Amino acid sequence: MSNLYSLFGKRVFDLFAAGVGSVIISPLFLIIAIAVKCSSKGPVFYKQERVGKEFQPFTMYKFRSMVVNDANQHHLVTAQGDQRITSIGRFLRRYKLDELPQLINVIRG
């Protein structure tokens, strides 16, 4: 029976929780998206390829918290006081709000 739960129960719970959570915080999503778009040029979301379960690649989504890189400013590590982090990005990172779009990944599986 625990195998049945691990196959279906957890996924159903994840879908339900992420779906309900997304609906409840959708006004916050909209506010953050507008703030990110107004704070600097570039897309609202930051996308990155990652490797997930069973080494399957997936696209991870976050709210963009940094300016879009130009050819002269490509650093792999962000440090305290990094000038590339936008003012809204600093707020989003402090309260982990930049991570909210990862609910999309939960829904997508």
Backbone torsions as a table, in degrees:
resi	resn	phi	psi	omega
1	MET	NA	-36.2	179.5
2	SER	-65.6	-28.7	176.8
3	ASN	-66.2	-39.1	177.4
4	LEU	-62.9	-42.2	177.5
5	TYR	-63.1	-45.2	-177.3
6	SER	-65.0	-28.0	179.0
7	LEU	-80.8	-43.5	-171.7
8	PHE	-117.9	-41.2	-174.0
9	GLY	-62.1	-46.0	-179.3
10	LYS	-65.0	-41.4	-179.9
11	ARG	-64.9	-42.1	178.2
12	VAL	-62.9	-44.3	178.0
13	PHE	-62.2	-45.8	179.2
14	ASP	-59.4	-44.7	179.1
15	LEU	-62.7	-45.0	-179.5
16	PHE	-62.9	-49.7	-177.4
17	ALA	-64.5	-44.0	-179.6
18	ALA	-68.8	-37.7	178.8
19	GLY	-65.7	-48.5	179.0
20	VAL	-64.5	-43.6	179.0
21	GLY	-61.2	-41.0	179.4
22	SER	-63.5	-41.5	179.4
23	VAL	-65.5	-44.1	-177.6
24	ILE	-64.8	-41.1	-176.5
25	ILE	-96.8	9.7	-179.8
26	SER	-58.0	-36.2	175.8
27	PRO	-62.9	-36.0	177.1
28	LEU	-66.2	-40.6	175.6
29	PHE	-54.7	-47.7	-177.5
30	LEU	-63.3	-44.8	179.4
31	ILE	-62.2	-45.2	179.9
32	ILE	-65.1	-42.2	-180.0
33	ALA	-60.2	-43.2	178.8
34	ILE	-65.1	-42.5	-180.0
35	ALA	-63.9	-41.8	179.4
36	VAL	-64.8	-44.3	-178.6
37	LYS	-64.7	-38.0	-178.9
38	CYS	-77.7	-23.0	-174.3
39	SER	-78.7	-27.8	179.7
40	SER	-165.2	163.0	178.9
41	LYS	-72.1	147.7	176.5
42	GLY	126.4	179.5	-178.7
43	PRO	-72.6	161.6	178.1
44	VAL	-74.5	-37.9	-175.9
45	PHE	-103.8	145.4	170.1
46	TYR	-99.7	128.9	-179.7
47	LYS	-118.9	141.0	178.3
48	GLN	-147.8	138.9	175.8
49	GLU	-76.5	132.0	176.4
50	ARG	-130.9	166.6	176.9
51	VAL	-107.3	128.6	-176.2
52	GLY	-111.4	-150.0	-178.4
53	LYS	-56.9	137.2	-179.2
54	GLU	55.3	33.1	176.2
55	PHE	58.6	28.2	177.5
56	GLN	-85.4	127.1	178.2
57	PRO	-72.9	146.6	175.5
58	PHE	-147.0	161.5	178.1
59	THR	-97.1	122.5	179.2
60	MET	-93.5	136.2	-179.8
61	TYR	-114.6	139.1	172.4
62	LYS	-142.1	160.7	169.3
63	PHE	-71.6	137.8	-178.5
64	ARG	-69.9	128.1	-178.9
65	SER	-117.0	0.5	-179.2
66	MET	-127.5	159.6	174.4
67	VAL	-66.5	154.3	178.4
68	VAL	-69.3	131.8	-178.3
69	ASN	-61.1	139.5	167.2
70	ASP	-105.7	176.1	-174.3
71	ALA	-63.2	-26.2	-176.4
72	ASN	-90.9	-10.6	-174.3
73	GLN	-122.2	51.8	-178.4
74	HIS	-102.9	100.8	177.6
75	HIS	-118.0	141.9	-178.9
76	LEU	-86.4	-22.1	-175.0
77	VAL	-117.6	138.2	173.3
78	THR	-99.9	139.4	-178.7
79	ALA	-116.1	168.7	176.0
80	GLN	-56.7	129.3	178.8
81	GLY	75.5	19.0	179.3
82	ASP	-57.8	127.6	-176.2
83	GLN	-70.2	-15.5	-179.1
84	ARG	-78.7	-16.0	179.7
85	ILE	-78.9	127.6	-179.4
86	THR	-75.4	166.1	-180.0
87	SER	-64.1	-42.8	177.5
88	ILE	-68.7	-33.6	178.2
89	GLY	-62.2	-38.3	177.9
90	ARG	-61.8	-43.3	177.8
91	PHE	-64.1	-47.3	-178.9
92	LEU	-60.1	-42.1	179.8
93	ARG	-67.8	-40.3	-178.7
94	ARG	-58.7	-42.2	-177.1
95	TYR	-101.8	12.4	177.3
96	LYS	59.9	23.6	179.8
97	LEU	-74.5	-20.0	178.1
98	ASP	-67.2	-16.3	-178.5
99	GLU	-85.9	-11.8	-174.6
100	LEU	-55.7	-37.8	179.9
101	PRO	-64.1	-8.1	176.1
102	GLN	-66.8	-13.3	172.3
103	LEU	-60.2	-29.9	176.4
104	ILE	-59.0	-41.8	179.4
105	ASN	-65.8	-35.7	178.5
106	VAL	-64.7	-44.2	-179.9
107	ILE	-66.2	-39.7	180.0
108	ARG	-71.3	-19.4	176.7
109	GLY	92.1	NA	NA
